[in-house]
Amino acid sequence: MGIGKTVAVWVALCLSVVSVRADEKSKALLSALATEMAAYKSYEIEFTSSMEGEFGDLDGTVIVSGERYYMSTPGMEIFFDGESIWTYTHDIKQVVRERPRGGTNLLDNPVRFFKLYDEDFDHVYRGRTTWKGKSVDVVELTPRQSGEDYSSMLLRLDASTHRPLSLSYRVAGNSSPLEITVRKLTPNVPVSDARFTFDRRAHKEVEVVDFR
């Protein structure tokens, strides 16, 4: 074997070792995050979403308890009671009832997202960097399911607490990513069953569209 081929083989071996180590690092970070989130009886995430060229900063809130969640964004509320998703759009006074969604996007399925199942994502550690003045570990996740509306996502984790600080989605058909910044994560917030249920009696003027 010539020296050129020897060097090429050595470089390839080194890169493969680095890749394995990177995958082990990403798996350790994601497993730790999933374990921490699963230990909470409930949690609330205050977030801001934006997409350059599409829309500016929009603040929202997600509350998760077990398999249920509630999401609030400007002009819209989403309730998931464990059986049906109710999407209430304020300005048109309409609520759409649907079956649960199977996606892995945080905004589509916050309950499933933080479980971070191996069958949902391929993942790799992209290193440590600085983001908005904070030291962060970056993990790239690629959805394994077909039909997702994004090709990959960068998850930035606080290097000291390992909690999520932001998610950056590469969305099909858009040159700019969908950016979600986690402003605050509060574990074990007090919640009641009513939080996850759309109260039809209190909204008699609202049209109900049932797509189940």
C-alpha positions in Angstrom: 0.0 0.0 0.0 1.4 3.4 -1.0 1.8 6.2 1.5 -1.0 8.1 -0.1 -3.4 5.3 0.4 -2.2 4.7 3.9 -2.9 8.3 4.9 -6.3 8.1 3.3 -7.2 5.0 5.2 -5.9 6.5 8.4 -7.9 9.7 7.9 -11.1 7.7 7.2 -10.6 5.6 10.4 -10.1 8.8 12.4 -13.2 10.4 11.0 -15.2 7.3 11.7 -14.1 7.3 15.4 -14.9 11.0 15.7 -18.4 10.3 14.2 -19.0 7.5 16.7 -17.9 9.7 19.6 -20.2 12.5 18.3 -23.1 10.1 18.1 -22.4 8.9 21.7 -22.3 12.5 22.9 -25.6 13.4 21.2 -27.2 10.2 22.6 -26.0 11.1 26.1 -27.3 14.7 25.9 -30.7 13.6 24.5 -31.2 10.8 26.9 -30.4 13.1 29.8 -32.9 15.7 28.5 -35.6 13.1 27.9 -35.1 11.6 31.4 -35.4 15.0 33.0 -38.5 16.0 31.1 -40.2 12.7 31.9 -39.5 13.1 35.6 -41.7 16.3 35.7 -45.4 15.8 36.5 -46.0 18.8 34.2 -44.0 21.6 32.7 -44.6 25.0 31.0 -42.5 26.4 28.2 -42.6 30.0 27.2 -41.2 30.4 23.7 -40.8 32.9 20.8 -41.0 31.7 17.2 -39.9 33.6 14.1 -39.0 33.0 10.4 -37.1 35.6 8.5 -39.1 36.9 5.5 -42.2 35.2 6.8 -43.1 36.6 10.3 -41.5 38.3 13.2 -41.3 37.3 16.8 -44.5 35.6 18.1 -44.7 34.6 21.7 -46.4 31.5 22.8 -46.8 29.1 25.7 -47.0 25.3 25.9 -48.1 23.4 29.0 -47.7 19.6 29.1 -49.0 17.1 31.7 -48.7 13.4 30.9 -50.1 12.8 27.5 -52.0 16.1 27.4 -51.0 19.6 26.4 -52.3 23.2 25.9 -50.7 25.7 23.6 -51.4 29.4 23.3 -50.1 31.6 20.5 -51.4 35.0 19.3 -55.1 34.5 18.3 -55.0 30.8 18.7 -55.3 28.1 21.4 -54.8 24.4 21.0 -56.1 21.8 23.5 -55.2 18.1 23.6 -57.2 16.2 26.2 -55.5 12.8 25.4 -58.1 11.9 22.7 -58.8 14.9 20.5 -57.0 18.1 19.4 -59.1 21.2 19.5 -57.7 24.2 17.6 -59.5 27.4 18.5 -59.0 30.4 16.2 -60.2 33.5 17.9 -60.9 35.9 15.0 -63.1 33.6 13.0 -64.7 32.0 16.1 -64.1 28.5 15.0 -62.7 25.4 16.6 -61.4 22.4 14.7 -61.5 19.0 16.3 -59.0 16.4 15.0 -57.4 13.1 15.8 -53.9 13.3 17.4 -51.0 14.2 15.1 -48.1 11.9 14.7 -45.4 14.3 13.8 -42.2 15.1 15.7 -42.2 18.9 15.5 -42.3 20.6 18.9 -45.2 22.8 17.8 -47.2 19.9 16.3 -46.6 17.4 19.1 -45.0 18.7 22.2 -45.8 15.6 24.2 -43.9 13.3 21.9 -41.1 15.7 21.0 -39.4 15.7 24.4 -39.5 11.9 24.6 -36.8 12.1 21.9 -37.4 8.5 20.8 -34.6 6.9 18.8 -37.1 5.7 16.3 -38.1 9.4 15.7 -34.7 10.9 15.0 -31.2 10.3 13.7 -28.9 12.6 15.7 -25.3 13.8 15.8 -23.4 16.1 18.1 -22.2 19.3 16.3 -20.0 20.6 19.0 -20.0 23.4 21.6 -20.4 27.1 20.6 -21.7 30.4 21.9 -25.3 31.4 21.2 -26.6 34.8 22.5 -23.8 35.0 25.0 -24.3 31.5 26.4 -22.2 28.4 26.0 -24.3 25.7 24.2 -24.0 22.1 23.0 -25.5 21.7 19.5 -27.2 18.5 18.4 -28.6 18.0 14.9 -31.7 15.8 14.6 -33.0 14.4 11.4 -36.6 12.9 11.4 -36.8 9.3 10.4 -40.5 9.5 9.6 -41.6 10.4 6.1 -44.0 13.2 5.6 -42.4 15.6 8.1 -42.5 19.3 7.1 -38.8 19.8 8.0 -35.6 18.1 6.9 -33.6 18.6 10.0 -33.4 20.5 13.3 -30.6 22.0 15.4 -31.2 21.7 19.2 -29.1 24.1 21.3 -28.7 23.0 24.9 -27.4 25.1 27.7 -23.9 23.7 28.4 -24.3 24.0 32.1 -27.9 22.9 32.7 -28.4 20.8 29.5 -31.8 22.4 29.2 -33.1 23.4 25.7 -32.5 27.1 24.7 -33.5 27.0 21.1 -34.6 24.9 18.1 -33.9 25.8 14.5 -35.9 23.9 11.9 -34.9 23.7 8.2 -38.4 23.8 6.6 -39.1 22.4 3.2 -39.5 25.2 0.6 -38.1 28.0 2.8 -34.6 29.3 2.7 -34.8 30.7 6.2 -35.2 28.3 9.2 -38.1 28.4 11.7 -36.5 29.6 14.9 -38.0 28.7 18.3 -36.3 30.3 21.3 -37.2 28.9 24.7 -37.5 31.9 27.0 -38.4 29.9 30.1 -39.0 26.3 31.2 -40.9 25.8 34.4 -41.2 22.3 35.8 -44.1 20.9 37.8 -46.6 23.8 37.2 -50.0 23.4 38.8 -52.6 22.3 36.2 -56.2 21.1 36.2 -58.1 18.9 33.7 -59.9 22.0 32.5 -56.6 23.5 31.1 -56.5 20.7 28.4 -60.2 20.8 27.5 -62.0 23.1 25.1 -65.1 24.2 27.0 -67.9 24.3 24.4 -70.4 25.5 26.9 -68.4 28.7 27.5 -68.0 29.3 23.7 -71.5 28.7 22.4 -71.0 31.2 19.6 -68.0 29.2 18.2 -68.5 27.0 15.2 -67.2 23.4 15.7 -65.7 21.7 12.7 -65.1 17.9 13.4 -62.5 16.3 11.2 -62.1 13.1 13.2 
